C-alpha cells in the first residue's frame, strides 16, 4: 500500500511558509510518503516546479491546485495550467476535465473556510460530465480549526459513494503527513486509479492542539513577511531557514 498527502501549500500561496524544496525534503526524507500534491491557491506554478525536482527526492508529485470556485474550494489534480477562480463548481470541473484531471472536494462544509456545501456537491454530481471529474471528498483535513467538520465530510462521502481522502492541508512543514490517503500501489497512476475506483482510505496522522497550530503558523507567517522561509539547498542537506531571495530558487 502507498501513502499520499494531496493538500500541501508553499509560498506560492499567500498563507504558505515553505519553498518547494522544503516541502519535498520534509515529505520524502522524514515522512515516507510516496506521492504528494502541491495545491497552492489558484496556481499550478509550484506544483510544476516540484514535479520537475521530485526525482532528486525519490518522490512523485502530482501537479495540482486548490481552486476558489464560486461555491467553495476544490482540489484539482493532474492539471498543468491555471484555471480561473470564481467560476461555478460545474464549470470549474469541466475545465479540469479538459486538462484530463480529476477533482476532490476540499474540506466540505467546514466552518470558517470557503468550503463547498453538500448541496453544491450534489448538484455537480447531477451533471453527467462533472460527475466524471469529481471523484472524492476530503474526509479528513488535519488543518481544520473545527475538527468536527470532518465527520460531516465522512458522512457525505459515504452517502454519495465518493472516494475518501485524507490530507494535511499543510501550511507549515511539520503539518505534512498529518492527514494521508492510503491506496493500493505506490505510484501517482496507482493513486488515480484508486480514487476513480473508490478504493482509497483516509488516515489520520499525529495532531497537536489547534491554538498551538495557529500560533505557530502566525509566527512563521510573520517570518515569511519579513522575508524568511524554510528551504532545502540539496536533497542530502538539512532543512534551513533562509532569506526568500536565496531560497526561492529551490
Secondary structure, DSSP 8 states (H G I E B T S, - for coil): -EEEEEEE--TTSTT--B-HHHHHHHHHHHS--SEEEE--BT--HHHHHHHHHGGGGT-EEEEEEEEEETTEEEEEES--S---TT--HHHHHHHHHHTT-EEEE-STT-TTS----HHHHHHHHTSHHHHHHEEEEEEEETT-SSTTHHHHHHHHHHHHT-EEEEE--BSSGGGTTSEEEEESSSSHHHHHHHHHHT--EEEE-----HHHHHHHHHHHHHHHHTTEEEE-SSTTS--EEEEHHHHTT-
